[in-house]
Amino acid sequence: MSEKTILVWFRNDLRIRDNEILSEAVRRADNVLPVFIFDPFYFKTGINGGTKTGAFRTRFLLEAVADLRNNLRAMGAELLIRTGDPAEVLVQLAEEFNISEVYHHREVAPDETSISERVEEALWKKQLNLKHFIGHTMYHKEDLPFPIKDIPDSFVTFKKKVERDSTVRPVVTTPEKILVPETIDPGELPTLEELGIVQPVDDPRAGEKITGGETEALKRLRQYLSNASIINQPNSSGLGPWLAVGCISPRQVYWEVLNHQKENNLQNADPLMLELLWRDYFRFMFKKHGQQFFRSEGFGSAPDIADNQDELFERWKNGQTGEPYIDAAMHQLNATGYLSNYARQAVAAYLIKDLQVDWTKGALYFEETLIDYSPASNWGNWAFMAGVGNDTKSNRFFNAAKSAQSDDDYISTWAPAADGISTSV
């Protein structure tokens, strides 16, 4: 009887802990072949003229994949790294290693689901199955108190029903050892240059560098639980970048926070739980509504836009609007790939309400620049700020620049003058 080999296709799940596709493959197969593919699609030039994945996020991804490889090696395994079209690469590897089945985590955004569909079709032609798992949310889809098509569009209603009627599943067991087929060429980690990305320059004003990988994610979670400040944002968990590429799972964070509260007899609700629930909500909304989140009109009608919106967008993008807080925030984003949640809302509201620029331009720019870009959260939040989201009753509108003018330290740190860029308009 021939040995069964399952290929584990890593995408946005770059971890060995609480990773169902890895643990299930180890349980069901004689050998497991872990694979990560750098798809050129994600490093091409985007609509705004920049790359689809910016320099900071690409570097973070490379670090996360390198850490995954090291963690797998510690378990006796090896991560195969390839660059190319996943539909072609996976078929080639399936034939080379006599693969019985391919496992991967299901995504919800159109680009990612389209890639999965092409892979599934290519494998099916070779009489191989692509098995889908759900591993990016805190609450499992099958444990919700309603089917996807009936999920409340109101976040408040969603939150109330889920917290009342659903429970978070326990984390899955981490394999102690992984048996892999003999590998002649595991593949080298590509460089930024090989991916067509310019090396980012770390700005000294950013503080501690955000480093990719499960090892760093666990360290950051421990820091958060011990009340340490994360990336100079004491009111934020700072875990967004690691959650975005799955260096740590929302479910794992949930149970770590809960256990920490029990051990320390803490009764107050942790704000991190709300962050995780918002992430779930937007992923489920994407599953329910799909492409509507990418249209200017969203779920309503497109907001009014200025005649010279291209010029206004460039000023906003480069931090040259003349509004101190907005310009400071955009300079921080461009210099680090990071913005606090408050700053994101502020610059988004200013672009949409004050400058009257098509909100999808801002969403695309965040897609390129943010280290912690996640399709559902990014596009869901931008549509929400533009008043064209699925939860239209909760649209948040405020004078972004005025409400933050008192933050003198932040403005003086990230003001355009501090890095030699003129604010003249």
SULDAPE-V349952 format. One record per pair of residues at least 24 apart in sequence whose C-alpha atoms are under 7 Angstrom apart, sorted by the first residue. I is the first residue (numbers start at 1). J is the second residue. If there is no record, write none. Layout:
i = {I & I}
j = {J & J}
This chain:
i = {3 & 4 & 4 & 4 & 4 & 5 & 5 & 5 & 5 & 5 & 5 & 6 & 6 & 6 & 6 & 6 & 6 & 6 & 7 & 7 & 7 & 7 & 7 & 7 & 7 & 8 & 8 & 8 & 8 & 8 & 8 & 8 & 9 & 9 & 9 & 9 & 9 & 9 & 10 & 10 & 10 & 11 & 12 & 12 & 12 & 13 & 13 & 13 & 14 & 14 & 14 & 14 & 14 & 14 & 15 & 15 & 15 & 15 & 15 & 16 & 17 & 18 & 18 & 18 & 18 & 18 & 18 & 19 & 20 & 21 & 21 & 21 & 23 & 23 & 23 & 26 & 31 & 31 & 31 & 32 & 32 & 32 & 33 & 33 & 34 & 34 & 34 & 35 & 35 & 35 & 36 & 36 & 36 & 37 & 37 & 37 & 37 & 37 & 38 & 38 & 38 & 39 & 39 & 39 & 39 & 40 & 43 & 43 & 51 & 52 & 53 & 54 & 54 & 55 & 55 & 55 & 55 & 56 & 56 & 56 & 57 & 57 & 60 & 60 & 61 & 63 & 63 & 63 & 64 & 64 & 64 & 65 & 67 & 67 & 68 & 75 & 75 & 75 & 76 & 76 & 76 & 77 & 77 & 77 & 79 & 80 & 80 & 81 & 81 & 81 & 81 & 82 & 86 & 87 & 87 & 87 & 91 & 91 & 100 & 101 & 101 & 101 & 102 & 102 & 102 & 103 & 103 & 103 & 104 & 104 & 104 & 105 & 105 & 105 & 105 & 106 & 106 & 106 & 108 & 108 & 108 & 109 & 109 & 109 & 109 & 110 & 110 & 136 & 136 & 137 & 137 & 137 & 138 & 138 & 138 & 138 & 138 & 139 & 148 & 148 & 149 & 153 & 153 & 154 & 155 & 168 & 171 & 171 & 202 & 203 & 203 & 206 & 207 & 212 & 213 & 214 & 214 & 217 & 217 & 217 & 237 & 240 & 241 & 241 & 244 & 244 & 244 & 250 & 279 & 282 & 282 & 282 & 283 & 286 & 293 & 293 & 293 & 294 & 296 & 296 & 296 & 297 & 298 & 298 & 298 & 299 & 299 & 299 & 300 & 301 & 304 & 305 & 305 & 305 & 306 & 306 & 309 & 312 & 313 & 320 & 320 & 320 & 321 & 322 & 323 & 324 & 324 & 325 & 325 & 325 & 325 & 326 & 327 & 327 & 328 & 328 & 328 & 328 & 329 & 331 & 331 & 332 & 334 & 337 & 337 & 337 & 338 & 338 & 346 & 346 & 347 & 348 & 349 & 349 & 350 & 352 & 359}
j = {30 & 29 & 30 & 31 & 100 & 29 & 30 & 31 & 32 & 99 & 100 & 31 & 32 & 33 & 99 & 100 & 101 & 102 & 32 & 33 & 34 & 99 & 101 & 102 & 103 & 32 & 33 & 34 & 35 & 102 & 103 & 104 & 34 & 35 & 36 & 102 & 103 & 104 & 35 & 36 & 104 & 36 & 244 & 245 & 246 & 245 & 246 & 247 & 64 & 65 & 68 & 245 & 246 & 247 & 68 & 214 & 246 & 247 & 248 & 174 & 174 & 171 & 172 & 173 & 174 & 249 & 252 & 172 & 172 & 103 & 104 & 133 & 173 & 174 & 175 & 178 & 179 & 180 & 181 & 178 & 179 & 180 & 180 & 181 & 78 & 79 & 80 & 79 & 80 & 81 & 80 & 81 & 82 & 81 & 82 & 83 & 84 & 86 & 82 & 83 & 84 & 83 & 84 & 85 & 86 & 84 & 195 & 196 & 368 & 368 & 368 & 368 & 369 & 197 & 198 & 199 & 200 & 200 & 337 & 371 & 370 & 371 & 211 & 212 & 212 & 211 & 212 & 213 & 212 & 213 & 214 & 213 & 213 & 214 & 213 & 176 & 177 & 178 & 177 & 178 & 179 & 178 & 179 & 180 & 186 & 186 & 187 & 186 & 187 & 188 & 189 & 187 & 119 & 118 & 119 & 122 & 122 & 123 & 128 & 128 & 129 & 130 & 129 & 130 & 131 & 130 & 131 & 132 & 131 & 132 & 133 & 132 & 133 & 134 & 135 & 132 & 133 & 134 & 283 & 286 & 287 & 286 & 290 & 375 & 376 & 290 & 291 & 249 & 250 & 250 & 251 & 280 & 168 & 250 & 251 & 276 & 280 & 168 & 284 & 288 & 288 & 390 & 391 & 391 & 281 & 251 & 251 & 252 & 336 & 335 & 336 & 336 & 231 & 242 & 247 & 247 & 248 & 242 & 247 & 248 & 272 & 372 & 371 & 372 & 372 & 373 & 374 & 276 & 377 & 376 & 377 & 380 & 376 & 376 & 379 & 380 & 383 & 379 & 358 & 359 & 360 & 388 & 383 & 388 & 389 & 388 & 389 & 390 & 388 & 388 & 356 & 356 & 357 & 358 & 356 & 357 & 357 & 355 & 357 & 423 & 424 & 425 & 425 & 423 & 401 & 411 & 415 & 401 & 404 & 405 & 411 & 401 & 415 & 416 & 411 & 414 & 415 & 416 & 414 & 414 & 416 & 414 & 369 & 369 & 370 & 371 & 370 & 371 & 400 & 401 & 400 & 385 & 385 & 400 & 400 & 386 & 386}
